[in-house]
Amino acid sequence: MDPILEFDRVSFYYDTDADRLPTVNNVSFSLPRGQHLAILGANGSGKSTLARLMNALLLPDAGTVSVAGMDTADENSVYEIRRQCGMVFQNPDNQIVESTVALDVAFGPSNLAVEAEEIEERVEEALALTGLTALRDRAPHELSGGQKQKLAIAGVLAMHPSCIVLDEATSMLDPLSRAELMQLIIKLRDEEGLSVVQITHYMEEALQADYVLLLSEGSIVRGGSPEEIFSRPDELRELKLEVPPFIEITQNIDRIFRKDLAAAAIIDVDEAARHVNQVLHDARAKKYPEEILQDELLGLETLSDTEQGRHQHADELVIEVNDLSFTYDENPLQKVRALDKLSMQSKRGEILGIVGASGSGKSTFAQHLNGLIRPEEKGKVKVFSLDLSDKKNVRQIRRMVGLLFQYPEDQLFEETVALDLAFGPKEMKFSHAELTENVERAAAITAVSHLMDRSPFELSGGEQRRVAIAGVLALNPEILIMDEPSAGLDPQGREAILKDLDELAEAGKTVILISHDMESVARIADRLMIMSEGRMLAIDTPEKIFSTEKLLVDADLNVPTTVKYLNLLRKNWPQLKTNIFTADQGLAAILISYLQATGEEANG
């Protein structure tokens, strides 16, 4: 059977400058029908350009791209190519065109002249698959970011494509929705024979693919099964990627106790836990030398190390929210209760993580903190003791509160990155010296100094996100509200942003971090606030939040994979601490629990 997708020595240049390297450089591969392909690479590696070449949104400067045997350069085949190969972009707003959810899903098949009765069937099917049936009559602009992404996916599925290309399509989804989408992808592949190309920065999504391509500077570095790709952790790190913590822990357990690594990575959580449990029991039976494990522990960060390193809070309250409610009532027939009697406080120097399912009210809450949305009559929001219900306080508060939106690239509008970063400080009447210092510092923090003379509109999605974050930091606010700052960033970029936020908190800035990346936010947050249907279900330390699985279930959130992995091991090693989110800490916890168990056995 012919492949659904084929690249033959494809190159593409955005710039005609002969000195510039191609964004896609001599790429060749094919995608068999019914296969799930994951494409991994750092920001700027050419992934999104590759995706746009797949359905003739871009045409190659060299080589050929074929979809179901049709050359994308053939103008007569373009519409059929785009029907067969559907695209879901990173920002769903770019794909939403109609006034209701149902009409938007129907838009694609309508343009294909599908019969009205079949269109209705396809719409209902796509809405059910993506969990949007209850929202069919809702206006798209009233949806949360995650719900909009599901709508974009439903619109493509309604066209019954042979291949679907997901360009970071899960980056704005909450953990449960992301898991549901992955289940949907697997189901469509296995039951409908759908071919899937998934561009992602979530390594755990790539584990479920049939085949993985690694992309760097527009070229394919390596291709192989997930087991083969993740058995090379050093190569992944060189490409600014990461190994899922449970795989890295398993590989290190093999290295320590067996003195070798398996030929391929173990990519299933349950299988990895069973494997490690067997290795530990074998070592216990052979009385493995404890001094070797003690030496290993010396180089590892333990959970107690990070507990001692939590940000030291001052007693100063910087945010006070009391009895805050808010209703979106643009459509009188469908009022949406976005916030419901929410009360909370935050102190100077705290990192407060806010997590919850899509539509739980996180972004609406954030927009109350700098006056973009005014509190309803009974609710009170105070920032540095200034009441936001008083209009004359709003401008002063906005000087102190920086807000990064869910799609920060929408905040870019200047001719160059340097001008974009300087815009806010200019509007706030910073002195020239202060403006220059703030812009240079923000650019250095976000690693965009080398992009200062570039247009923000010619940057990759991840680069645009870093520039937008730099624009907020250039204002040097006392409170930073970051709404999904790491979405769309490669693992190294995500780690850099988290490190920067950590340092800002240590310097006395207060950080409100809204994120669907449960493991990342749990690692640096002092407290987590769990939201569901506009209400605050809990606010506590990450360790306490993740020790209550029922709470996460009630909020439609998943237990992070690392915690799940350690919980599986804990059944045989009851001393094991499981509220851990990094590979180093997880390995240390396992070694400590092993030493405790063998010590108790020796003391008998």
N, C-alpha and C positions, 0 to 999 in steps of 0.2 A: 504494500500500500504506500502511495506517495506521502511524504511528510506534509503536515498542514502548513509548516513554516520553514523556509530555507533561506539562509544567508550565504552568499558565495563571494568571498573576498571583498566585503563591503567596507567602504570608507566614506566619511562625511565630514565636511568642514563648515563651521558656522562663519568663519572669517576667511576672506579671500587672500589675506596676507600670507605669502609663501613661507614666512618664517614661523607661522603658527602651526602647531601639531594638529592633526585631525582629531575631532571629538570622538569619532569612531574610526578605528584604525585596522583595516584588513581583517575584518571579523568574518569567520565562517563557522556555521553550525546548522543543524537541522532539528526540528521538533517533530517527532512521530505523533500521529494522531492518538489522542487519548492519554498523552503523557503530561505530567506536571513538572514544569521547569522553573527553578528558582535562579534568579540572577542577583549576585551579591557584589558589592563594591562600595568604596568610599564615596562621599559627596564629590561630584565633579569627575567621576570616573567614566561617564558617558551612558549610564543606565537609562535615563529618561529619553535621551536621544535615540538609543537603540529601540526603545519602546515605540517611539513615534515613527520610526522607519518600518515597523511591523505592519502598520495598516495605512501606509501611504500619506500620513500627515507630513512626513519628510521623505524626500527621494535621495537615494545615494549619489554621491559624486563619483564613486567608482564601485564596480561590482553590481550584483543584482540581489534583490529581495523578492522572494516568491511566496504567495499565500494561496494554498490549495492549487498550486500549479500556475497561478496567474502572476505575471510580473507587475510589481507595484508601479513601474514606470509607464504602464499601458493605461492611458486615460480612459479607455472604454471599460476597464475592469475595476475602476476605483470604487464605485458604489457597492459592487458585489464583494470586493475585498474587505470593505469596512463593515459589511453585514456579517461576513464570515469571521472577521477578527475584530471583536468588540474591545473598546478601550475604557478603562476606569482610571481617572487621573487622581493625583494626590489631593487636589482641592475640588470637592464636589460641586461648589458653586459654579464652576466653569461648565458644568454639564446640565444644570437645572434650568429649564426654560418655561415651564407651564405654571398655572396658578394653583393647582392642587397636586397632591402626591399621585393620585390615580391617573390624572391627565398626563403628568410628566412621564410615568412609566409607559403610557400608551403612545407617546410621541414617536418613538422609533418605529414600532410596527406600523403606525399610521402612515409614516413616510414611505414605508415599503409596500403600501397598498394592500395590506392584509385585510381580510374581510372583518367587518365590525364584530361579529360574534366571536371569531377567533381572537381578535384583539382583547376582548373582555376576558376570555379564558386565560390568555397570556398574562394580562395584568394581575388577575387574581392569583395565578400561579407564582409570579415573581414576587408579589407582595407577601405571600405566605412563606416563600423560601427565605426572604430577608427579614421576616418578622415585622412587617409594616402594615399589616391588614387593618389594625385599629386606627391607623393614621391616614387612611386612604383619602379622606376628604379634607385633611389639614393643608394649609398653605405651606409650601416648602420653606419660606423664610422664617416660619415659626418653629422649625425643627432645630434640634441641637446639631452640632457638627458631626457627631457620630451617626445620627439619624439621616442626615443629608448624604453621608457616604453610603449608607445602605440603599438610599433612594437611587443614587447614581449606579450602583451595582444592579439594582432591580431593573432600571431602564435598559441596561445592556442585556441582561438575561431575557427580557421580553422579546428581544430581536432574534432569539434562538441561534446564537452564533456557534460556529464550530470551535472557535478559539476565543478565550478571553484573556486580555492583558491587564494585569493589576499593577499600576505604577504607584507603589506605596499606598495602596488603597486601604490598608488597615491602620495607618498611622494615627488616625483620629478616633479609632474605635476603642471602647472600653474593653477590658480583658475578656469579659464574657462574650461580648459581641464579636471580638476578634476570634475567639475559640469557635463560636457558632459559624462564622464565615469560613474558617478553615475546614470545619466539618462539611459545610455546604460545597466547598471546592472539591473535597475528596468524594463526596456523594455524586456530584455532577461528572467528575472524571470516571468514577467506577460504574455508575448506572447509565449515564447519558453519553459516555465517550467524549466528553468535552476536553479539549486541550487547554492547558492553563500555563501562562507565563506570569510568574509572580516576582516583581522587583520589590525587595524588602530589606529593611535594616534590622528586622527582628530575626535573629538567628534561629530561634525555635520554630519559626514558620518554615524555614528552609529545610529543617529536619524531616518535614512531611512530604517533601518533593521527591520525584523519581530521580531527578538529575539536577546538578547544581553547576552553574558557570560562575567563575570568579573573574571580575572585570577590573582592570587598572589602566588608567590613562588611555581609555578607549580600546584596549586590546584584551583578548581573553588570555588570562594567565594559566588557568587550569579548569578542566571540567571533570566531573566524576559523580559518583553516588554520594549522598550525604555522609555515609560512613567513611568514604575515602577522603572527602574534603575536610571533615572535622577531625580526622586523625593527624592533621598537619597544623597544630595550633600555632606554631611559630610563624608559618607562612601567612596565616590569617591575620595575626597581629601586625606583621609587616605591611599588610594591605589595609591597615586601620580598621580591621574587623575584630570580632571577638569569638570566643568559644563559650557556649552556654555553661554556666557555673557547674551544673551537675555532671556534664561531660568532663570538664577540667578536673573536678574532684575525683571522678572515677579514674581518669588517666593518671593522676598523681598517686592514688592508692596503689595502682598497678606498679608504678615506678618505684614506690617505696618498698612494698612488700614482695613484689615479684621480680624486681630489677629489670623489667622490660615493659614495653607497651604492646597492647594488642595491635594486630595488623590494621584493624579498622576501629573507629570510635563506636561506642555503644550509645545509640541515639534515642533509645526508649527509656523513659524514666524508671518504669517498673523493672525492666531488665537490668538497668544499671545498678539499681538498689540491690537486686538479688545478687548480682555479680560481686559488688563490694562486700555484702554480708558474708558471702562464701569465702572471699579472700581473707577477711578479718578472722573468721572462724578457723581457717586453715593456719593462719599465723599464730593464733592463740594456742592451737593444739601443738604447734612446733616450738612454742615459747620464743617468739621472735624477740631479739635483743631490744630492751627498752631504751638503752642509751641512744640508739639510732633514731628512735622516734622523738626523744628529747631534743636531739640536735635539729631535727626537722622543725620542731615547734619554735625554736629560737628565731627562725626567719619568717614566721607567720604572724599576721595580725589576728588577734583573738577578739571575741565579742566584748570582753572586759576592756580591751584597749579602746574600742570605739565608744563604749559607755562612758569612759573617763573623758573622752575627747568631745563630748557633746557641747554645744555652744552654751557659754555661760550667760544666763539671762539677767538683765537688770530688772529691777522691780517696776520700771516705767511701763505703764500700759500705753500702747500706741494705737491700738484698734479696740473699740468697744461697740458691740452690736447687740441690740436688745429688741426682741419680739419683732424681728424683721419679716414682713410678708410682701409678696409682689405677685400680681396677676397680669399676664398678657391678655388684653381684652380687645385687640384690634378687630377681631371677629366676634361680635356679641353672642353668636350661636355656639362658639367654641372657645370659651375662656380657658386659659391655661394657668394653673396655680404653680408658678415657678419656685416660689419660696414660701414657707409656711412656719411662721413664728420661730424664726431662727435667732439664737442668742449665742455669742461667743466673745472671747477676748484674746488678744495676742500682745506679747511683750516685745520690747526692743531687742534685737539680736536673735530673734527666734526664726527658725525655718518651720513654717507650718505647711504640711502637705495636705491638699484637699483632693480626695478621691471619691469616685462614685460612678455609676453607670451613666451612659449618654442620656441627657435630658433630666438629670437629677438636680440641676439648678446651680452647678458650680460656676459657670461663666456669668450667669445673672447675678450671683452673689458678688463675684469679683468686680463687676461694673458698678456696684453700689459703693465700693470703697474709695472711688475717686470722683464720684458725682456724675458719672455718665448716666446712671439711673438714680432718680431721687427716691428716698424712702416713702412708703405709703404713710398715711396719717398716723398710725399708732407706732410704727417702727422707728427706731433710733439708730443712727450710725454716727459714731464719733471717731475722728482720726486726730491724734495728738490733742484730744479734748475739744476739738472744733466740731460743731454739730453740722453735718452735711445737709440738714433740712433748711439751714440758713444759707441763702444764695450767696451772700457776701463772703462766705468761707470757702466756696468751691474753688476759686482760682488759687487761693493760697494752698489748699490741700493738694491740688494738682501739681504744684511745684515740688511737693514732697513725696508724691505717690506716682511711680512709673508703672504703666500698664502695657504688657505685651499681649496682643490678641491671639486667638487661636490660629489665625492665618496672618502672621506678621509681615509676610511679603506684600500684603495689601497696604501696609504703612509706608512703603517705599514709593518715592515719586520724583526725586531729584535727578539731575543729569549724571552725577557721579556719586560713588559711595561716600567720599569725603564730604560733599555738600549735604548728603542725606543725614550723616551723623551730626553735622554742625547745625542743622535746621532748628532742632529743639532748643539747644543752648542759646542760639541767636534770638529766638522768640521770647525766651526768658530773660533776655538782656544781660547774659553773662559778659564779663569783661573779655577782651581778646585773649589775654593770657590764660584765664580760667577756661575759656572755650577750647583753646588749643590743647591744654593739658587734659581736659576731660575727654576730648575726641580721641587723642592719641592713646590714652589709657584704655578707653572702651574698645578701640580697635585692637589693641594688644591682647586684652582679656579674651576677646572672641576670635582671635587669630584671623583678622581680616585686613591687617595693615598692608599686605601686598595687593589688595584689591582697591585701594583708595581712589585710583584714577579710572577705574572701570565703571561702566554704567551698571546700576543694580539690576537692570532688566536683561542683561546678557549673562547673568550668573546662574548657576544651578540652583535648584530649590533649596538645598541645604545651605549653600553660600548666602542666598537671600535671607534665610532665617537667621543666620549668624549676624548679618548686617543689621537686620531689624532689632535684634537683641542689643547690639552695640548702640543703636540709636536711643534705646531706653536708658542704657547705662551712662551714656554721654550726659544725661541730665543730672547724674549723681543724686538720685532720689534717696530719701530715708527709708522708704518702703518700696519694694519691688514686687509687683504682682505678675507672675509668669504663667500664662495660660497655655499649657502644652509646649514649653520652650524647646524640648528635645525631639518633638515629632518631626520626622523627615531627616534627622541628622544621623550620620553613620555612628557606630559605637564609639569611636575615638572623639568625635565631635560632641556626642552626648556626655561622655565622661568629662570633657573639658568644661562644658557648661555647668555640670553639677559641681565640679571642683571650684569654679568661679563663684557660684552661689554660696558654697560652703565658706569660702574666704570672705565674701561680702558680709555674711552673717557674723563671722568672727570679728569683723571690723565694726560691728554694731548696727548694720543694716537689718531690717526685718524683711524676710522673704516669704511671700505667699505663693506656693508652688502647686498649681493645678496640673495633674498628670494622670494619664491612663497607664503609665509605665510603673506598675506597682513596686517592682524590685528596686528600681532606681530611686524613686521618691522615698521609699522606706529606709534606704541606706543613709540619706543625709538629713531627713526631717527629724526635728525634735519631737514633734507631735503630728499625728494624722487626724484629720477630720473626715469622717465618713458621712456622705450625703446620699439621701434617697428620696425621690419625689419631693424635693424642696425642703426636706427636713434634715436636721443633723441627728444621725443615729448615735454617734459616739465621737469623742475627741480624747485622745490618749497617746501614749508613746507607741511607736511601731511594734515594739515587742509585745505589748499588751493587746494591741489591735489584732495582730496576726495569731495570737494564741486563742482567739475566740472565733472558731470557724463558722459558727452559726451567724455571727454578726456579718461576716463577709457574704454568706449565702443570702441573708435578708437584704443586703445592698446590691445583689446581683453582681458580685465581684468574685474573682477566683483566688484561691491560695496561690502565691507565687511558686513557680516550678521548683526552685531551690528548697523552699520550705516543704513542699510536697515530698520531694526526694528524701530529705532528712527525716520527715515523719515516717516514711516507709522503713528507714533504717532503725528508727527509735523502737520499733516493735521488738527488735532483738538487742538493742543497746539502750536501755531505759534512762541512762544518765545523759544521753545526748541532747544538747541544746539545739532547738530547731528553728527559732526565730532569727534566722541568719540569711543574708542576701548576697554575699560575695563568695567566690570560690576559696579564697584564702581563709576566711572565717569558717567556712564549712569544713574544709580539710582539717583545720586546727580543732574544731569541735569534735570531729570523728576521732582524731588521734587522742585527744584528752579523754574522751569517753572510753576508748579502748584501754588506755593506761589505767583508768579508774577500775574498769572491770577486771583486768588482769591483776591489779594490785589487791583488790578485794579477794580474788581467788587465791593469791599467794598467802594472804593473811588468814585465810580460811575459816 
